[in-house]
């Protein structure tokens, strides 16, 4: 005897849920013919509920990671700006010291020649 399409869908759904460890009904009993579409809706909601919860959890984790990466990017930008400022200050100080030393050496050499 051939199965009707609804029965085939129900059979496939049972196989999927059995593999996933889900129950078809809250009491663990087999659905009856009178359960109809509401039983399928209930079953699908229970089966997809865990998946939806996992996806929601992953979305939350990804949003947290995104926030972390944005904050880290901003922190790195601030540190890079500060490093650039300090580096320019160090270069300018080094230039001033080098010029002062050259000026002192030049004056010393001039004084030696005059003596």
C-alpha positions in Angstrom: 0.0 0.0 0.0 1.4 3.4 -1.0 1.9 6.2 1.5 0.3 9.5 1.0 2.6 12.6 0.8 1.6 13.8 4.3 2.5 10.4 5.7 5.9 10.4 3.9 6.7 13.9 5.2 5.7 12.8 8.7 8.0 9.7 8.4 10.9 11.8 7.2 10.4 14.3 9.9 10.4 11.6 12.5 13.7 10.2 11.2 15.3 13.7 11.3 14.0 14.3 14.8 15.0 10.9 16.0 18.5 11.5 14.8 18.6 14.9 16.5 17.3 13.3 19.7 14.1 15.4 19.7 10.7 14.1 20.7 7.7 14.4 18.5 5.3 15.4 21.3 5.7 16.7 24.8 4.4 13.4 26.3 6.6 11.4 24.0 3.6 9.7 22.4 3.1 9.2 18.7 1.0 11.8 17.0 -2.5 10.7 16.0 -4.2 11.4 12.7 -6.3 14.1 14.5 -3.1 16.0 15.5 -2.7 17.1 11.9 -0.9 20.4 10.9 -0.7 21.7 14.5 1.4 18.7 15.5 3.7 19.3 12.5 4.0 23.0 13.4 4.7 22.1 17.0 7.3 19.6 16.0 9.0 21.9 13.5 9.1 24.7 16.1 10.7 22.4 18.7 13.2 21.0 16.2 14.1 24.5 14.9 14.1 26.1 18.3 17.5 24.8 19.3 19.0 25.8 16.0 17.5 29.3 16.1 18.8 29.6 19.7 22.3 28.6 18.5 22.2 31.1 15.6 21.1 33.8 18.0 24.0 32.9 20.3 26.4 33.0 17.4 25.0 36.4 16.3 25.5 37.7 19.9 29.1 36.4 19.9 29.8 37.9 16.5 28.4 41.3 17.7 30.6 41.1 20.8 33.6 40.3 18.7 32.8 43.2 16.3 32.6 45.6 19.3 35.9 44.3 20.6 37.6 44.7 17.2 36.2 48.2 16.8 37.5 49.2 20.3 40.9 47.6 19.6 41.1 49.4 16.3 40.4 52.7 18.0 42.9 51.9 20.8 45.6 51.1 18.2 44.8 54.2 16.3 45.3 56.3 19.5 48.5 54.5 20.3 49.8 55.0 16.7 49.0 58.7 16.9 50.8 59.0 20.2 53.8 57.0 18.9 54.0 59.3 15.8 53.8 62.4 18.0 56.6 61.1 20.3 58.7 60.0 17.3 58.5 63.4 15.8 59.4 65.0 19.1 62.4 62.7 19.4 63.5 63.5 15.9 63.2 67.2 16.5 65.2 67.0 19.8 67.9 64.9 18.1 68.1 67.5 15.3 68.5 70.3 17.8 71.1 68.5 19.8 73.1 67.6 16.6 72.9 71.3 15.4 74.0 72.5 18.8 77.0 70.1 18.9 78.0 71.1 15.4 77.8 74.8 16.3 79.9 74.1 19.5 82.5 72.2 17.5 82.6 74.9 14.8 83.1 77.6 17.5 85.7 75.5 19.2 87.6 75.0 16.0 87.4 78.7 15.2 88.7 79.6 18.7 91.6 77.2 18.2 92.6 78.8 14.9 92.5 82.2 16.4 94.8 81.3 19.3 
